[in-house]
Amino acid sequence: MEEEETKQIKKTINDLSVKMDQRIEELTRSIEKTLGENKEYAEGKIKENPLAYVAGAFVGGFMVGYIMSRGKN
């Protein structure tokens, strides 16, 4: 009786593990697809006006540096 319960528990655990693995694979594919789409969109926007994005990154970096330097005093 006890062996049968143990086998049933092991089978249930194995089934759940397989389901979890499948779900993780689905989520990974979904995330990869979404990131790929967003990457393409961002690259397209940057190609439209690269100077604005470089200037924005520079200003953002300058502001972060300024804020960090104030924290050391």
Backbone as a printed PyTorch tensor [residue, N CA C, xyz], in Angstrom:
tensor([[[  0.8190,  -1.1860,   0.0000],
         [  0.0000,   0.0000,   0.0000],
         [  0.8700,   1.2590,   0.0000]],

        [[  1.8520,   1.2390,   0.8440],
         [  2.7270,   2.4080,   0.9720],
         [  3.5550,   2.6190,  -0.3020]],

        [[  3.9830,   1.5110,  -0.9280],
         [  4.7540,   1.6140,  -2.1710],
         [  3.9150,   2.2260,  -3.2830]],

        [[  2.6510,   1.8650,  -3.3160],
         [  1.7630,   2.3990,  -4.3450],
         [  1.5640,   3.9010,  -4.1650]],

        [[  1.4210,   4.3250,  -2.9210],
         [  1.2810,   5.7590,  -2.6380],
         [  2.5510,   6.5030,  -3.0380]],

        [[  3.6980,   5.9100,  -2.7540],
         [  4.9700,   6.5230,  -3.1150],
         [  5.0940,   6.6470,  -4.6320]],

        [[  4.7150,   5.6040,  -5.3410],
         [  4.7550,   5.6410,  -6.8070],
         [  3.8170,   6.7170,  -7.3440]],

        [[  2.6360,   6.8240,  -6.7440],
         [  1.6660,   7.8210,  -7.1900],
         [  2.1940,   9.2390,  -6.9310]],

        [[  2.8160,   9.4360,  -5.7900],
         [  3.3890,  10.7500,  -5.4630],
         [  4.5100,  11.0920,  -6.4400]],

        [[  5.3790,  10.1220,  -6.7230],
         [  6.4760,  10.3590,  -7.6730],
         [  5.9350,  10.6830,  -9.0590]],

        [[  4.8830,   9.9720,  -9.4750],
         [  4.2740,  10.2260, -10.7820],
         [  3.6710,  11.6280, -10.8320]],

        [[  2.9840,  12.0110,  -9.7660],
         [  2.3820,  13.3450,  -9.7000],
         [  3.4500,  14.4230,  -9.7480]],

        [[  4.5160,  14.2290,  -9.0010],
         [  5.6200,  15.1970,  -8.9980],
         [  6.2440,  15.2890, -10.3830]],

        [[  6.4350,  14.1600, -11.0340],
         [  7.0080,  14.1440, -12.3760],
         [  6.1010,  14.8710, -13.3630]],

        [[  4.7920,  14.6130, -13.2870],
         [  3.8350,  15.2820, -14.1690],
         [  3.8560,  16.7920, -13.9570]],

        [[  3.8910,  17.2090, -12.7100],
         [  3.9300,  18.6420, -12.4090],
         [  5.2260,  19.2810, -12.8970]],

        [[  6.3200,  18.5610, -12.7750],
         [  7.6060,  19.0730, -13.2560],
         [  7.5790,  19.2770, -14.7620]],

        [[  7.0070,  18.3190, -15.4700],
         [  6.9040,  18.4230, -16.9320],
         [  6.0360,  19.6170, -17.3100]],

        [[  4.9080,  19.7790, -16.6250],
         [  4.0230,  20.9080, -16.9050],
         [  4.7150,  22.2370, -16.6290]],

        [[  5.4670,  22.2970, -15.5310],
         [  6.1900,  23.5280, -15.1990],
         [  7.2490,  23.8360, -16.2560]],

        [[  7.9650,  22.8180, -16.6950],
         [  8.9740,  23.0100, -17.7350],
         [  8.3450,  23.5290, -19.0230]],

        [[  7.1940,  22.9720, -19.3890],
         [  6.5060,  23.4240, -20.5940],
         [  6.0510,  24.8690, -20.4530]],

        [[  5.5260,  25.2040, -19.3010],
         [  5.0530,  26.5750, -19.0600],
         [  6.2210,  27.5570, -19.0910]],

        [[  7.3320,  27.1790, -18.5100],
         [  8.5150,  28.0420, -18.5170],
         [  9.0000,  28.2620, -19.9410]],

        [[  8.9960,  27.2120, -20.7600],
         [  9.3990,  27.3460, -22.1620],
         [  8.4600,  28.2880, -22.9120]],

        [[  7.1460,  28.1650, -22.6670],
         [  6.1830,  29.0520, -23.3140],
         [  6.4240,  30.5040, -22.9240]],

        [[  6.6380,  30.7300, -21.6400],
         [  6.8750,  32.0930, -21.1650],
         [  8.1790,  32.6560, -21.7270]],

        [[  9.1920,  31.8340, -21.8130],
         [ 10.4680,  32.2700, -22.3640],
         [ 10.3190,  32.6740, -23.8210]],

        [[  9.6010,  31.8680, -24.5920],
         [  9.3640,  32.2080, -26.0040],
         [  8.5780,  33.5060, -26.1240]],

        [[  7.5840,  33.6750, -25.2830],
         [  6.7650,  34.8860, -25.3110],
         [  7.6020,  36.1160, -24.9770]],

        [[  8.4350,  36.0010, -23.9770],
         [  9.2950,  37.1240, -23.5770],
         [ 10.2870,  37.4470, -24.6840]],

        [[ 10.8880,  36.4240, -25.2710],
         [ 11.8420,  36.6440, -26.3590],
         [ 11.1700,  37.3480, -27.5400]],

        [[  9.9520,  36.9330, -27.8610],
         [  9.2200,  37.5540, -28.9680],
         [  8.9310,  39.0200, -28.6700]],

        [[  8.4610,  39.3010, -27.4570],
         [  8.1470,  40.6790, -27.0710],
         [  9.3940,  41.5490, -27.0680]],

        [[ 10.4820,  41.0260, -26.5260],
         [ 11.7250,  41.7990, -26.5040],
         [ 12.2340,  42.0610, -27.9120]],

        [[ 12.1160,  41.0790, -28.7760],
         [ 12.5440,  41.2500, -30.1590],
         [ 11.7450,  42.3380, -30.8590]],

        [[ 10.4230,  42.3390, -30.6410],
         [  9.5760,  43.3640, -31.2500],
         [  9.9380,  44.7540, -30.7210]],

        [[ 10.1400,  44.8600, -29.4090],
         [ 10.4810,  46.1460, -28.8100],
         [ 11.8510,  46.6250, -29.2660]],

        [[ 12.7700,  45.6900, -29.4280],
         [ 14.1060,  46.0520, -29.8990],
         [ 14.0370,  46.6250, -31.3070]],

        [[ 13.2690,  45.9630, -32.1790],
         [ 13.1230,  46.4490, -33.5450],
         [ 12.4770,  47.8290, -33.5650]],

        [[ 11.4760,  48.0450, -32.7230],
         [ 10.8080,  49.3420, -32.6530],
         [ 11.7910,  50.4220, -32.1940]],

        [[ 12.5520,  50.1200, -31.1430],
         [ 13.5060,  51.0920, -30.6080],
         [ 14.5900,  51.4080, -31.6390]],

        [[ 15.0870,  50.3920, -32.3160],
         [ 16.1170,  50.6290, -33.3300],
         [ 15.5740,  51.5020, -34.4620]],

        [[ 14.3280,  51.2730, -34.8390],
         [ 13.7120,  52.0950, -35.8810],
         [ 13.5850,  53.5440, -35.4620]],

        [[ 13.1620,  53.7690, -34.2220],
         [ 13.0290,  55.1450, -33.7250],
         [ 14.3900,  55.8330, -33.6470]],

        [[ 15.4070,  55.1070, -33.2310],
         [ 16.7470,  55.7000, -33.1250],
         [ 17.2880,  56.0340, -34.5060]],

        [[ 17.0150,  55.1850, -35.4850],
         [ 17.4790,  55.4530, -36.8460],
         [ 16.8190,  56.6990, -37.4240]],

        [[ 15.5900,  57.0030, -36.9980],
         [ 14.8930,  58.1850, -37.4870],
         [ 15.6020,  59.4700, -37.0610]],

        [[ 16.0780,  59.5030, -35.8130],
         [ 16.7170,  60.7180, -35.3050],
         [ 17.7980,  60.3380, -34.2830]],

        [[ 18.9340,  59.8570, -34.7650],
         [ 19.9560,  59.3620, -33.8390],
         [ 20.5540,  60.4440, -32.9520]],

        [[ 20.6660,  61.6470, -33.4480],
         [ 21.2780,  62.7210, -32.6630],
         [ 20.4630,  63.0180, -31.4070]],

        [[ 19.1540,  63.0010, -31.5250],
         [ 18.3070,  63.2730, -30.3630],
         [ 18.5110,  62.2200, -29.2810]],

        [[ 18.6500,  60.9700, -29.6700],
         [ 18.8140,  59.9100, -28.6770],
         [ 20.2080,  59.9440, -28.0460]],

        [[ 21.2130,  60.2820, -28.8330],
         [ 22.5610,  60.4170, -28.2700],
         [ 22.5950,  61.5890, -27.2990]],

        [[ 21.9760,  62.6990, -27.6920],
         [ 21.9360,  63.8670, -26.8100],
         [ 21.1640,  63.5450, -25.5370]],

        [[ 20.0740,  62.8280, -25.6600],
         [ 19.2990,  62.4450, -24.4860],
         [ 20.0830,  61.5430, -23.5520]],

        [[ 20.8230,  60.6090, -24.1200],
         [ 21.6490,  59.7240, -23.2930],
         [ 22.7480,  60.5120, -22.5930]],

        [[ 23.3260,  61.4840, -23.2960],
         [ 24.3720,  62.3170, -22.7040],
         [ 23.8150,  63.1240, -21.5380]],

        [[ 22.6830,  63.7770, -21.7590],
         [ 22.0760,  64.5970, -20.7020],
         [ 21.6840,  63.7190, -19.5170]],

        [[ 21.1030,  62.5560, -19.7960],
         [ 20.7400,  61.6500, -18.7100],
         [ 21.9570,  61.2010, -17.9140]],

        [[ 23.0350,  60.8640, -18.6060],
         [ 24.2690,  60.4750, -17.9190],
         [ 24.8650,  61.6090, -17.1160]],

        [[ 24.7940,  62.7930, -17.6680],
         [ 25.3060,  63.9750, -16.9610],
         [ 24.5150,  64.2030, -15.6730]],

        [[ 23.1980,  64.0880, -15.7600],
         [ 22.3540,  64.2880, -14.5780],
         [ 22.6220,  63.2290, -13.5080]],

        [[ 22.7600,  61.9820, -13.9230],
         [ 23.0530,  60.9180, -12.9600],
         [ 24.4010,  61.1620, -12.2950]],

        [[ 25.4020,  61.5490, -13.0830],
         [ 26.7170,  61.8510, -12.5230],
         [ 26.6650,  62.9980, -11.5370]],

        [[ 25.9080,  64.0250, -11.8570],
         [ 25.7770,  65.1820, -10.9710],
         [ 25.1210,  64.7710,  -9.6570]],

        [[ 24.0380,  64.0040,  -9.7490],
         [ 23.3320,  63.5640,  -8.5490],
         [ 24.2100,  62.6570,  -7.6970]],

        [[ 24.9700,  61.7870,  -8.3350],
         [ 25.8560,  60.8960,  -7.5820],
         [ 26.9800,  61.6690,  -6.9050]],

        [[ 27.4970,  62.6800,  -7.5660],
         [ 28.5910,  63.4530,  -6.9690],
         [ 28.0920,  64.2690,  -5.7940]],

        [[ 26.8590,  64.6990,  -5.8120],
         [ 26.2960,  65.4560,  -4.6790],
         [ 26.1440,  64.5750,  -3.4600]],

        [[ 25.9130,  63.2880,  -3.6620],
         [ 25.7050,  62.3720,  -2.5500],
         [ 26.9810,  62.0880,  -1.7650]],

        [[ 28.1380,  62.3580,  -2.3490],
         [ 29.4120,  62.0660,  -1.6600],
         [ 29.7890,  63.1560,  -0.6490]],

        [[ 29.2100,  64.3230,  -0.7620],
         [ 29.5640,  65.4370,   0.1510],
         [ 28.9810,  65.2820,   1.4930]]])
